[in-house]
Amino acid sequence: MDALFWKSGWREVPDDEFFRKVEEITARPAWVLDGNYAKTQPIKWRRVEQVVWIDPSFLRTIYRVTARTIRRSFT
Protein backbone atom coordinates (compact mmCIF):
# COMPACT_ATOMS: atom_id res chain seq x y z
CA MET A 1 0.00 0.00 0.00
CA ASP A 2 2.85 2.39 0.76
CA ALA A 3 4.24 1.82 -2.73
CA LEU A 4 0.87 2.87 -4.16
CA PHE A 5 0.37 5.83 -1.82
CA TRP A 6 3.75 7.59 -1.73
CA LYS A 7 5.54 9.33 -4.56
CA SER A 8 9.25 10.13 -4.44
CA GLY A 9 10.20 12.59 -1.74
CA TRP A 10 7.40 11.28 0.51
CA ARG A 11 4.72 13.14 -1.43
CA GLU A 12 1.21 11.71 -1.18
CA VAL A 13 -0.69 10.82 -4.32
CA PRO A 14 -4.13 12.41 -4.68
CA ASP A 15 -6.98 10.19 -3.48
CA ASP A 16 -8.40 9.64 -6.97
CA GLU A 17 -5.03 8.36 -8.22
CA PHE A 18 -4.55 6.22 -5.12
CA PHE A 19 -8.00 4.66 -5.43
CA ARG A 20 -7.41 3.97 -9.13
CA LYS A 21 -4.15 2.17 -8.31
CA VAL A 22 -5.84 0.06 -5.63
CA GLU A 23 -8.67 -0.77 -8.06
CA GLU A 24 -6.11 -1.88 -10.68
CA ILE A 25 -4.20 -4.08 -8.24
CA THR A 26 -7.29 -5.74 -6.78
CA ALA A 27 -8.74 -6.43 -10.22
CA ARG A 28 -5.90 -8.87 -10.89
CA PRO A 29 -6.49 -12.61 -10.44
CA ALA A 30 -4.08 -12.74 -7.50
CA TRP A 31 -2.85 -9.95 -5.24
CA VAL A 32 -1.51 -9.22 -1.76
CA LEU A 33 -1.78 -5.91 0.06
CA ASP A 34 -0.19 -4.89 3.30
CA GLY A 35 -0.92 -1.88 5.44
CA ASN A 36 -3.91 -0.18 6.90
CA TYR A 37 -5.30 2.53 4.67
CA ALA A 38 -8.87 2.71 5.96
CA LYS A 39 -10.07 4.91 3.12
CA THR A 40 -9.40 2.05 0.68
CA GLN A 41 -11.47 -0.53 2.59
CA PRO A 42 -14.53 -0.23 0.33
CA ILE A 43 -12.32 -1.09 -2.66
CA LYS A 44 -10.30 -3.88 -1.04
CA TRP A 45 -13.10 -5.63 0.81
CA ARG A 46 -15.16 -6.13 -2.36
CA ARG A 47 -12.59 -8.63 -3.62
CA VAL A 48 -10.80 -9.96 -0.54
CA GLU A 49 -10.78 -13.73 -0.08
CA GLN A 50 -8.42 -14.17 2.83
CA VAL A 51 -7.01 -12.00 5.62
CA VAL A 52 -3.79 -12.78 7.46
CA TRP A 53 -3.52 -10.97 10.76
CA ILE A 54 0.00 -10.64 12.14
CA ASP A 55 0.08 -9.74 15.81
CA PRO A 56 3.67 -9.30 17.05
CA SER A 57 4.35 -8.77 20.72
CA PHE A 58 4.41 -5.25 22.14
CA LEU A 59 8.15 -5.47 22.89
CA ARG A 60 8.97 -6.61 19.36
CA THR A 61 6.92 -3.73 17.95
CA ILE A 62 8.61 -1.14 20.19
CA TYR A 63 12.05 -2.53 19.34
CA ARG A 64 11.39 -2.36 15.59
CA VAL A 65 9.92 1.14 15.73
CA THR A 66 12.85 2.39 17.79
CA ALA A 67 15.47 0.71 15.60
CA ARG A 68 13.82 2.02 12.42
CA THR A 69 13.62 5.56 13.84
CA ILE A 70 17.30 5.55 14.84
CA ARG A 71 18.35 4.10 11.49
CA ARG A 72 16.31 6.68 9.57
CA SER A 73 17.70 9.55 11.64
CA PHE A 74 21.16 8.73 10.24
CA THR A 75 20.01 8.24 6.67
PDB file of N, CA, C and O in Angstrom:
ATOM      1  N   MET A   1       0.818  -1.175   0.000  1.00  0.00           N
ATOM      2  CA  MET A   1       0.000   0.000   0.000  1.00  0.00           C
ATOM      3  C   MET A   1       0.873   1.254   0.000  1.00  0.00           C
ATOM      4  O   MET A   1       0.558   2.236  -0.671  1.00  0.00           O
ATOM      5  N   ASP A   2       1.967   1.214   0.754  1.00  0.00           N
ATOM      6  CA  ASP A   2       2.848   2.385   0.762  1.00  0.00           C
ATOM      7  C   ASP A   2       3.385   2.680  -0.636  1.00  0.00           C
ATOM      8  O   ASP A   2       3.497   3.840  -1.032  1.00  0.00           O
ATOM      9  N   ALA A   3       3.713   1.633  -1.376  1.00  0.00           N
ATOM     10  CA  ALA A   3       4.237   1.822  -2.733  1.00  0.00           C
ATOM     11  C   ALA A   3       3.201   2.474  -3.646  1.00  0.00           C
ATOM     12  O   ALA A   3       3.564   3.165  -4.598  1.00  0.00           O
ATOM     13  N   LEU A   4       1.924   2.261  -3.366  1.00  0.00           N
ATOM     14  CA  LEU A   4       0.872   2.870  -4.160  1.00  0.00           C
ATOM     15  C   LEU A   4       0.563   4.295  -3.698  1.00  0.00           C
ATOM     16  O   LEU A   4       0.136   5.136  -4.490  1.00  0.00           O
ATOM     17  N   PHE A   5       0.783   4.554  -2.417  1.00  0.00           N
ATOM     18  CA  PHE A   5       0.374   5.829  -1.821  1.00  0.00           C
ATOM     19  C   PHE A   5       1.423   6.930  -1.917  1.00  0.00           C
ATOM     20  O   PHE A   5       1.078   8.099  -2.093  1.00  0.00           O
ATOM     21  N   TRP A   6       2.690   6.574  -1.806  1.00  0.00           N
ATOM     22  CA  TRP A   6       3.746   7.587  -1.732  1.00  0.00           C
ATOM     23  C   TRP A   6       4.470   7.748  -3.058  1.00  0.00           C
ATOM     24  O   TRP A   6       4.824   6.772  -3.719  1.00  0.00           O
ATOM     25  N   LYS A   7       4.681   9.001  -3.429  1.00  0.00           N
ATOM     26  CA  LYS A   7       5.542   9.328  -4.562  1.00  0.00           C
ATOM     27  C   LYS A   7       6.932   9.619  -4.015  1.00  0.00           C
ATOM     28  O   LYS A   7       7.129   9.658  -2.800  1.00  0.00           O
ATOM     29  N   SER A   8       7.890   9.823  -4.903  1.00  0.00           N
ATOM     30  CA  SER A   8       9.246  10.130  -4.436  1.00  0.00           C
ATOM     31  C   SER A   8       9.227  11.391  -3.588  1.00  0.00           C
ATOM     32  O   SER A   8       8.403  12.283  -3.795  1.00  0.00           O
ATOM     33  N   GLY A   9      10.137  11.453  -2.639  1.00  0.00           N
ATOM     34  CA  GLY A   9      10.202  12.586  -1.738  1.00  0.00           C
ATOM     35  C   GLY A   9       9.082  12.593  -0.704  1.00  0.00           C
ATOM     36  O   GLY A   9       8.765  13.637  -0.133  1.00  0.00           O
ATOM     37  N   TRP A  10       8.486  11.437  -0.464  1.00  0.00           N
ATOM     38  CA  TRP A  10       7.405  11.277   0.512  1.00  0.00           C
ATOM     39  C   TRP A  10       6.226  12.203   0.228  1.00  0.00           C
ATOM     40  O   TRP A  10       5.630  12.761   1.150  1.00  0.00           O
ATOM     41  N   ARG A  11       5.894  12.362  -1.050  1.00  0.00           N
ATOM     42  CA  ARG A  11       4.719  13.143  -1.429  1.00  0.00           C
ATOM     43  C   ARG A  11       3.548  12.187  -1.626  1.00  0.00           C
ATOM     44  O   ARG A  11       3.682  11.150  -2.275  1.00  0.00           O
ATOM     45  N   GLU A  12       2.404  12.545  -1.060  1.00  0.00           N
ATOM     46  CA  GLU A  12       1.215  11.710  -1.183  1.00  0.00           C
ATOM     47  C   GLU A  12       0.612  11.845  -2.578  1.00  0.00           C
ATOM     48  O   GLU A  12       0.651  12.914  -3.187  1.00  0.00           O
ATOM     49  N   VAL A  13       0.056  10.745  -3.069  1.00  0.00           N
ATOM     50  CA  VAL A  13      -0.689  10.824  -4.324  1.00  0.00           C
ATOM     51  C   VAL A  13      -2.094  11.324  -3.992  1.00  0.00           C
ATOM     52  O   VAL A  13      -2.588  11.089  -2.889  1.00  0.00           O
ATOM     53  N   PRO A  14      -2.732  12.001  -4.920  1.00  0.00           N
ATOM     54  CA  PRO A  14      -4.125  12.408  -4.685  1.00  0.00           C
ATOM     55  C   PRO A  14      -5.020  11.172  -4.518  1.00  0.00           C
ATOM     56  O   PRO A  14      -4.734  10.111  -5.074  1.00  0.00           O
ATOM     57  N   ASP A  15      -6.092  11.320  -3.757  1.00  0.00           N
ATOM     58  CA  ASP A  15      -6.980  10.188  -3.485  1.00  0.00           C
ATOM     59  C   ASP A  15      -7.479   9.512  -4.757  1.00  0.00           C
ATOM     60  O   ASP A  15      -7.513   8.283  -4.820  1.00  0.00           O
ATOM     61  N   ASP A  16      -7.863  10.273  -5.757  1.00  0.00           N
ATOM     62  CA  ASP A  16      -8.397   9.641  -6.971  1.00  0.00           C
ATOM     63  C   ASP A  16      -7.357   8.748  -7.651  1.00  0.00           C
ATOM     64  O   ASP A  16      -7.694   7.684  -8.171  1.00  0.00           O
ATOM     65  N   GLU A  17      -6.111   9.175  -7.647  1.00  0.00           N
ATOM     66  CA  GLU A  17      -5.027   8.361  -8.218  1.00  0.00           C
ATOM     67  C   GLU A  17      -4.770   7.121  -7.352  1.00  0.00           C
ATOM     68  O   GLU A  17      -4.581   6.020  -7.869  1.00  0.00           O
ATOM     69  N   PHE A  18      -4.766   7.313  -6.052  1.00  0.00           N
ATOM     70  CA  PHE A  18      -4.547   6.216  -5.122  1.00  0.00           C
ATOM     71  C   PHE A  18      -5.641   5.166  -5.263  1.00  0.00           C
ATOM     72  O   PHE A  18      -5.347   3.973  -5.345  1.00  0.00           O
ATOM     73  N   PHE A  19      -6.892   5.594  -5.293  1.00  0.00           N
ATOM     74  CA  PHE A  19      -8.000   4.659  -5.432  1.00  0.00           C
ATOM     75  C   PHE A  19      -7.931   3.917  -6.770  1.00  0.00           C
ATOM     76  O   PHE A  19      -8.228   2.724  -6.834  1.00  0.00           O
ATOM     77  N   ARG A  20      -7.545   4.608  -7.819  1.00  0.00           N
ATOM     78  CA  ARG A  20      -7.412   3.971  -9.134  1.00  0.00           C
ATOM     79  C   ARG A  20      -6.351   2.873  -9.080  1.00  0.00           C
ATOM     80  O   ARG A  20      -6.550   1.784  -9.616  1.00  0.00           O
ATOM     81  N   LYS A  21      -5.220   3.165  -8.428  1.00  0.00           N
ATOM     82  CA  LYS A  21      -4.154   2.166  -8.315  1.00  0.00           C
ATOM     83  C   LYS A  21      -4.622   0.945  -7.529  1.00  0.00           C
ATOM     84  O   LYS A  21      -4.336  -0.190  -7.911  1.00  0.00           O
ATOM     85  N   VAL A  22      -5.338   1.176  -6.436  1.00  0.00           N
ATOM     86  CA  VAL A  22      -5.842   0.057  -5.626  1.00  0.00           C
ATOM     87  C   VAL A  22      -6.849  -0.753  -6.437  1.00  0.00           C
ATOM     88  O   VAL A  22      -6.843  -1.982  -6.379  1.00  0.00           O
ATOM     89  N   GLU A  23      -7.710  -0.079  -7.188  1.00  0.00           N
ATOM     90  CA  GLU A  23      -8.666  -0.773  -8.065  1.00  0.00           C
ATOM     91  C   GLU A  23      -7.926  -1.658  -9.073  1.00  0.00           C
ATOM     92  O   GLU A  23      -8.313  -2.806  -9.289  1.00  0.00           O
ATOM     93  N   GLU A  24      -6.867  -1.130  -9.688  1.00  0.00           N
ATOM     94  CA  GLU A  24      -6.106  -1.882 -10.684  1.00  0.00           C
ATOM     95  C   GLU A  24      -5.468  -3.119 -10.065  1.00  0.00           C
ATOM     96  O   GLU A  24      -5.525  -4.205 -10.642  1.00  0.00           O
ATOM     97  N   ILE A  25      -4.868  -2.958  -8.907  1.00  0.00           N
ATOM     98  CA  ILE A  25      -4.198  -4.083  -8.242  1.00  0.00           C
ATOM     99  C   ILE A  25      -5.216  -5.155  -7.864  1.00  0.00           C
ATOM    100  O   ILE A  25      -4.994  -6.338  -8.118  1.00  0.00           O
ATOM    101  N   THR A  26      -6.323  -4.749  -7.262  1.00  0.00           N
ATOM    102  CA  THR A  26      -7.292  -5.736  -6.777  1.00  0.00           C
ATOM    103  C   THR A  26      -8.137  -6.348  -7.890  1.00  0.00           C
ATOM    104  O   THR A  26      -8.880  -7.299  -7.646  1.00  0.00           O
ATOM    105  N   ALA A  27      -8.037  -5.832  -9.080  1.00  0.00           N
ATOM    106  CA  ALA A  27      -8.744  -6.433 -10.222  1.00  0.00           C
ATOM    107  C   ALA A  27      -7.960  -7.604 -10.806  1.00  0.00           C
ATOM    108  O   ALA A  27      -8.490  -8.359 -11.622  1.00  0.00           O
ATOM    109  N   ARG A  28      -6.716  -7.758 -10.400  1.00  0.00           N
ATOM    110  CA  ARG A  28      -5.896  -8.868 -10.890  1.00  0.00           C
ATOM    111  C   ARG A  28      -6.401 -10.189 -10.306  1.00  0.00           C
ATOM    112  O   ARG A  28      -7.097 -10.196  -9.290  1.00  0.00           O
ATOM    113  N   PRO A  29      -6.052 -11.304 -10.948  1.00  0.00           N
ATOM    114  CA  PRO A  29      -6.492 -12.611 -10.441  1.00  0.00           C
ATOM    115  C   PRO A  29      -5.913 -12.940  -9.062  1.00  0.00           C
ATOM    116  O   PRO A  29      -6.563 -13.611  -8.261  1.00  0.00           O
ATOM    117  N   ALA A  30      -4.712 -12.478  -8.788  1.00  0.00           N
ATOM    118  CA  ALA A  30      -4.081 -12.737  -7.496  1.00  0.00           C
ATOM    119  C   ALA A  30      -3.361 -11.482  -7.040  1.00  0.00           C
ATOM    120  O   ALA A  30      -2.692 -10.823  -7.837  1.00  0.00           O
ATOM    121  N   TRP A  31      -3.491 -11.146  -5.764  1.00  0.00           N
ATOM    122  CA  TRP A  31      -2.848  -9.948  -5.237  1.00  0.00           C
ATOM    123  C   TRP A  31      -2.704 -10.055  -3.728  1.00  0.00           C
ATOM    124  O   TRP A  31      -3.435 -10.791  -3.065  1.00  0.00           O
ATOM    125  N   VAL A  32      -1.748  -9.306  -3.203  1.00  0.00           N
ATOM    126  CA  VAL A  32      -1.511  -9.224  -1.763  1.00  0.00           C
ATOM    127  C   VAL A  32      -1.294  -7.756  -1.436  1.00  0.00           C
ATOM    128  O   VAL A  32      -0.525  -7.070  -2.110  1.00  0.00           O
ATOM    129  N   LEU A  33      -1.965  -7.281  -0.410  1.00  0.00           N
ATOM    130  CA  LEU A  33      -1.779  -5.909   0.059  1.00  0.00           C
ATOM    131  C   LEU A  33      -1.393  -5.946   1.517  1.00  0.00           C
ATOM    132  O   LEU A  33      -1.872  -6.786   2.279  1.00  0.00           O
ATOM    133  N   ASP A  34      -0.525  -5.034   1.899  1.00  0.00           N
ATOM    134  CA  ASP A  34      -0.186  -4.889   3.304  1.00  0.00           C
ATOM    135  C   ASP A  34      -0.442  -3.442   3.698  1.00  0.00           C
ATOM    136  O   ASP A  34      -0.406  -2.542   2.860  1.00  0.00           O
ATOM    137  N   GLY A  35      -0.699  -3.235   4.969  1.00  0.00           N
ATOM    138  CA  GLY A  35      -0.918  -1.880   5.441  1.00  0.00           C
ATOM    139  C   GLY A  35      -2.368  -1.645   5.798  1.00  0.00           C
ATOM    140  O   GLY A  35      -3.245  -2.469   5.538  1.00  0.00           O
ATOM    141  N   ASN A  36      -2.587  -0.494   6.402  1.00  0.00           N
ATOM    142  CA  ASN A  36      -3.914  -0.181   6.904  1.00  0.00           C
ATOM    143  C   ASN A  36      -4.334   1.202   6.423  1.00  0.00           C
ATOM    144  O   ASN A  36      -4.238   2.175   7.170  1.00  0.00           O
ATOM    145  N   TYR A  37      -4.780   1.289   5.224  1.00  0.00           N
ATOM    146  CA  TYR A  37      -5.301   2.533   4.667  1.00  0.00           C
ATOM    147  C   TYR A  37      -6.819   2.414   4.680  1.00  0.00           C
ATOM    148  O   TYR A  37      -7.417   1.892   3.740  1.00  0.00           O
ATOM    149  N   ALA A  38      -7.432   2.898   5.743  1.00  0.00           N
ATOM    150  CA  ALA A  38      -8.869   2.708   5.956  1.00  0.00           C
ATOM    151  C   ALA A  38      -9.701   3.248   4.803  1.00  0.00           C
ATOM    152  O   ALA A  38     -10.745   2.684   4.476  1.00  0.00           O
ATOM    153  N   LYS A  39      -9.257   4.320   4.192  1.00  0.00           N
ATOM    154  CA  LYS A  39     -10.066   4.909   3.125  1.00  0.00           C
ATOM    155  C   LYS A  39     -10.158   4.012   1.886  1.00  0.00           C
ATOM    156  O   LYS A  39     -10.972   4.267   0.999  1.00  0.00           O
ATOM    157  N   THR A  40      -9.332   2.969   1.821  1.00  0.00           N
ATOM    158  CA  THR A  40      -9.402   2.049   0.683  1.00  0.00           C
ATOM    159  C   THR A  40     -10.207   0.787   1.004  1.00  0.00           C
ATOM    160  O   THR A  40     -10.349  -0.083   0.144  1.00  0.00           O
ATOM    161  N   GLN A  41     -10.728   0.675   2.207  1.00  0.00           N
ATOM    162  CA  GLN A  41     -11.466  -0.529   2.588  1.00  0.00           C
ATOM    163  C   GLN A  41     -12.627  -0.852   1.659  1.00  0.00           C
ATOM    164  O   GLN A  41     -12.801  -2.019   1.310  1.00  0.00           O
ATOM    165  N   PRO A  42     -13.435   0.128   1.238  1.00  0.00           N
ATOM    166  CA  PRO A  42     -14.533  -0.231   0.332  1.00  0.00           C
ATOM    167  C   PRO A  42     -14.047  -0.871  -0.973  1.00  0.00           C
ATOM    168  O   PRO A  42     -14.753  -1.698  -1.550  1.00  0.00           O
ATOM    169  N   ILE A  43     -12.873  -0.508  -1.434  1.00  0.00           N
ATOM    170  CA  ILE A  43     -12.322  -1.089  -2.661  1.00  0.00           C
ATOM    171  C   ILE A  43     -11.786  -2.491  -2.372  1.00  0.00           C
ATOM    172  O   ILE A  43     -12.127  -3.449  -3.065  1.00  0.00           O
ATOM    173  N   LYS A  44     -10.952  -2.599  -1.354  1.00  0.00           N
ATOM    174  CA  LYS A  44     -10.297  -3.877  -1.044  1.00  0.00           C
ATOM    175  C   LYS A  44     -11.289  -4.954  -0.633  1.00  0.00           C
ATOM    176  O   LYS A  44     -11.201  -6.089  -1.103  1.00  0.00           O
ATOM    177  N   TRP A  45     -12.223  -4.615   0.230  1.00  0.00           N
ATOM    178  CA  TRP A  45     -13.100  -5.626   0.807  1.00  0.00           C
ATOM    179  C   TRP A  45     -14.078  -6.211  -0.199  1.00  0.00           C
ATOM    180  O   TRP A  45     -14.641  -7.277   0.053  1.00  0.00           O
ATOM    181  N   ARG A  46     -14.296  -5.552  -1.324  1.00  0.00           N
ATOM    182  CA  ARG A  46     -15.165  -6.126  -2.357  1.00  0.00           C
ATOM    183  C   ARG A  46     -14.575  -7.405  -2.923  1.00  0.00           C
ATOM    184  O   ARG A  46     -15.311  -8.293  -3.353  1.00  0.00           O
ATOM    185  N   ARG A  47     -13.232  -7.506  -2.925  1.00  0.00           N
ATOM    186  CA  ARG A  47     -12.588  -8.625  -3.620  1.00  0.00           C
ATOM    187  C   ARG A  47     -11.718  -9.504  -2.710  1.00  0.00           C
ATOM    188  O   ARG A  47     -11.100 -10.457  -3.184  1.00  0.00           O
ATOM    189  N   VAL A  48     -11.668  -9.200  -1.440  1.00  0.00           N
ATOM    190  CA  VAL A  48     -10.799  -9.964  -0.542  1.00  0.00           C
ATOM    191  C   VAL A  48     -11.335 -11.386  -0.347  1.00  0.00           C
ATOM    192  O   VAL A  48     -12.540 -11.606  -0.228  1.00  0.00           O
ATOM    193  N   GLU A  49     -10.414 -12.329  -0.319  1.00  0.00           N
ATOM    194  CA  GLU A  49     -10.782 -13.726  -0.084  1.00  0.00           C
ATOM    195  C   GLU A  49     -10.179 -14.263   1.201  1.00  0.00           C
ATOM    196  O   GLU A  49     -10.704 -15.205   1.794  1.00  0.00           O
ATOM    197  N   GLN A  50      -9.085 -13.667   1.626  1.00  0.00           N
ATOM    198  CA  GLN A  50      -8.423 -14.167   2.828  1.00  0.00           C
ATOM    199  C   GLN A  50      -7.696 -13.019   3.501  1.00  0.00           C
ATOM    200  O   GLN A  50      -7.129 -12.155   2.832  1.00  0.00           O
ATOM    201  N   VAL A  51      -7.714 -13.010   4.836  1.00  0.00           N
ATOM    202  CA  VAL A  51      -7.012 -12.001   5.619  1.00  0.00           C
ATOM    203  C   VAL A  51      -6.029 -12.717   6.529  1.00  0.00           C
ATOM    204  O   VAL A  51      -6.387 -13.686   7.200  1.00  0.00           O
ATOM    205  N   VAL A  52      -4.804 -12.246   6.552  1.00  0.00           N
ATOM    206  CA  VAL A  52      -3.795 -12.780   7.460  1.00  0.00           C
ATOM    207  C   VAL A  52      -3.474 -11.679   8.457  1.00  0.00           C
ATOM    208  O   VAL A  52      -2.997 -10.608   8.084  1.00  0.00           O
ATOM    209  N   TRP A  53      -3.736 -11.948   9.711  1.00  0.00           N
ATOM    210  CA  TRP A  53      -3.520 -10.968  10.762  1.00  0.00           C
ATOM    211  C   TRP A  53      -2.241 -11.323  11.493  1.00  0.00           C
ATOM    212  O   TRP A  53      -2.139 -12.394  12.090  1.00  0.00           O
ATOM    213  N   ILE A  54      -1.267 -10.430  11.449  1.00  0.00           N
ATOM    214  CA  ILE A  54       0.000 -10.643  12.141  1.00  0.00           C
ATOM    215  C   ILE A  54      -0.017  -9.792  13.400  1.00  0.00           C
ATOM    216  O   ILE A  54      -0.219  -8.579  13.338  1.00  0.00           O
ATOM    217  N   ASP A  55       0.192 -10.424  14.523  1.00  0.00           N
ATOM    218  CA  ASP A  55       0.078  -9.743  15.809  1.00  0.00           C
ATOM    219  C   ASP A  55       1.357  -9.928  16.628  1.00  0.00           C
ATOM    220  O   ASP A  55       1.394 -10.746  17.548  1.00  0.00           O
ATOM    221  N   PRO A  56       2.417  -9.161  16.291  1.00  0.00           N
ATOM    222  CA  PRO A  56       3.667  -9.301  17.046  1.00  0.00           C
ATOM    223  C   PRO A  56       3.513  -8.768  18.468  1.00  0.00           C
ATOM    224  O   PRO A  56       2.612  -7.983  18.764  1.00  0.00           O
ATOM    225  N   SER A  57       4.402  -9.209  19.325  1.00  0.00           N
ATOM    226  CA  SER A  57       4.351  -8.765  20.719  1.00  0.00           C
ATOM    227  C   SER A  57       4.628  -7.266  20.815  1.00  0.00           C
ATOM    228  O   SER A  57       5.215  -6.668  19.913  1.00  0.00           O
ATOM    229  N   PHE A  58       4.197  -6.678  21.916  1.00  0.00           N
ATOM    230  CA  PHE A  58       4.407  -5.254  22.141  1.00  0.00           C
ATOM    231  C   PHE A  58       5.903  -4.925  22.150  1.00  0.00           C
ATOM    232  O   PHE A  58       6.319  -3.936  21.548  1.00  0.00           O
ATOM    233  N   LEU A  59       6.711  -5.743  22.825  1.00  0.00           N
ATOM    234  CA  LEU A  59       8.152  -5.475  22.893  1.00  0.00           C
ATOM    235  C   LEU A  59       8.805  -5.542  21.516  1.00  0.00           C
ATOM    236  O   LEU A  59       9.653  -4.712  21.191  1.00  0.00           O
ATOM    237  N   ARG A  60       8.421  -6.509  20.717  1.00  0.00           N
ATOM    238  CA  ARG A  60       8.974  -6.607  19.365  1.00  0.00           C
ATOM    239  C   ARG A  60       8.606  -5.364  18.548  1.00  0.00           C
ATOM    240  O   ARG A  60       9.439  -4.826  17.819  1.00  0.00           O
ATOM    241  N   THR A  61       7.373  -4.919  18.673  1.00  0.00           N
ATOM    242  CA  THR A  61       6.921  -3.731  17.953  1.00  0.00           C
ATOM    243  C   THR A  61       7.709  -2.499  18.388  1.00  0.00           C
ATOM    244  O   THR A  61       8.176  -1.736  17.542  1.00  0.00           O
ATOM    245  N   ILE A  62       7.862  -2.298  19.676  1.00  0.00           N
ATOM    246  CA  ILE A  62       8.611  -1.140  20.188  1.00  0.00           C
ATOM    247  C   ILE A  62      10.062  -1.201  19.731  1.00  0.00           C
ATOM    248  O   ILE A  62      10.626  -0.185  19.325  1.00  0.00           O
ATOM    249  N   TYR A  63      10.670  -2.380  19.793  1.00  0.00           N
ATOM    250  CA  TYR A  63      12.049  -2.532  19.345  1.00  0.00           C
ATOM    251  C   TYR A  63      12.190  -2.138  17.875  1.00  0.00           C
ATOM    252  O   TYR A  63      13.095  -1.386  17.514  1.00  0.00           O
ATOM    253  N   ARG A  64      11.298  -2.644  17.036  1.00  0.00           N
ATOM    254  CA  ARG A  64      11.394  -2.365  15.594  1.00  0.00           C
ATOM    255  C   ARG A  64      11.144  -0.895  15.277  1.00  0.00           C
ATOM    256  O   ARG A  64      11.819  -0.319  14.424  1.00  0.00           O
ATOM    257  N   VAL A  65      10.188  -0.293  15.952  1.00  0.00           N
ATOM    258  CA  VAL A  65       9.920   1.136  15.731  1.00  0.00           C
ATOM    259  C   VAL A  65      11.123   1.970  16.157  1.00  0.00           C
ATOM    260  O   VAL A  65      11.525   2.893  15.448  1.00  0.00           O
ATOM    261  N   THR A  66      11.688   1.652  17.293  1.00  0.00           N
ATOM    262  CA  THR A  66      12.849   2.393  17.789  1.00  0.00           C
ATOM    263  C   THR A  66      14.050   2.203  16.869  1.00  0.00           C
ATOM    264  O   THR A  66      14.716   3.175  16.514  1.00  0.00           O
ATOM    265  N   ALA A  67      14.329   0.973  16.484  1.00  0.00           N
ATOM    266  CA  ALA A  67      15.466   0.707  15.596  1.00  0.00           C
ATOM    267  C   ALA A  67      15.288   1.407  14.253  1.00  0.00           C
ATOM    268  O   ALA A  67      16.238   1.976  13.715  1.00  0.00           O
ATOM    269  N   ARG A  68      14.077   1.366  13.714  1.00  0.00           N
ATOM    270  CA  ARG A  68      13.819   2.025  12.424  1.00  0.00           C
ATOM    271  C   ARG A  68      13.979   3.539  12.543  1.00  0.00           C
ATOM    272  O   ARG A  68      14.524   4.178  11.642  1.00  0.00           O
ATOM    273  N   THR A  69      13.513   4.108  13.634  1.00  0.00           N
ATOM    274  CA  THR A  69      13.622   5.557  13.844  1.00  0.00           C
ATOM    275  C   THR A  69      15.085   5.976  13.946  1.00  0.00           C
ATOM    276  O   THR A  69      15.493   6.969  13.343  1.00  0.00           O
ATOM    277  N   ILE A  70      15.864   5.232  14.698  1.00  0.00           N
ATOM    278  CA  ILE A  70      17.298   5.551  14.842  1.00  0.00           C
ATOM    279  C   ILE A  70      18.005   5.408  13.505  1.00  0.00           C
ATOM    280  O   ILE A  70      18.790   6.275  13.120  1.00  0.00           O
ATOM    281  N   ARG A  71      17.734   4.320  12.794  1.00  0.00           N
ATOM    282  CA  ARG A  71      18.345   4.103  11.487  1.00  0.00           C
ATOM    283  C   ARG A  71      17.989   5.226  10.514  1.00  0.00           C
ATOM    284  O   ARG A  71      18.855   5.720   9.791  1.00  0.00           O
ATOM    285  N   ARG A  72      16.746   5.619  10.495  1.00  0.00           N
ATOM    286  CA  ARG A  72      16.313   6.684   9.573  1.00  0.00           C
ATOM    287  C   ARG A  72      16.879   8.044   9.953  1.00  0.00           C
ATOM    288  O   ARG A  72      17.067   8.901   9.089  1.00  0.00           O
ATOM    289  N   SER A  73      17.151   8.249  11.230  1.00  0.00           N
ATOM    290  CA  SER A  73      17.703   9.550  11.638  1.00  0.00           C
ATOM    291  C   SER A  73      19.124   9.741  11.091  1.00  0.00           C
ATOM    292  O   SER A  73      19.581  10.873  10.932  1.00  0.00           O
ATOM    293  N   PHE A  74      19.814   8.641  10.806  1.00  0.00           N
ATOM    294  CA  PHE A  74      21.156   8.731  10.243  1.00  0.00           C
ATOM    295  C   PHE A  74      21.167   8.679   8.717  1.00  0.00           C
ATOM    296  O   PHE A  74      22.179   8.993   8.089  1.00  0.00           O
ATOM    297  N   THR A  75      20.074   8.294   8.138  1.00  0.00           N
ATOM    298  CA  THR A  75      20.010   8.240   6.667  1.00  0.00           C
ATOM    299  C   THR A  75      19.053   9.290   6.199  1.00  0.00           C
ATOM    300  O   THR A  75      18.835   9.435   4.996  1.00  0.00           O
TER     301      THR A  75
END
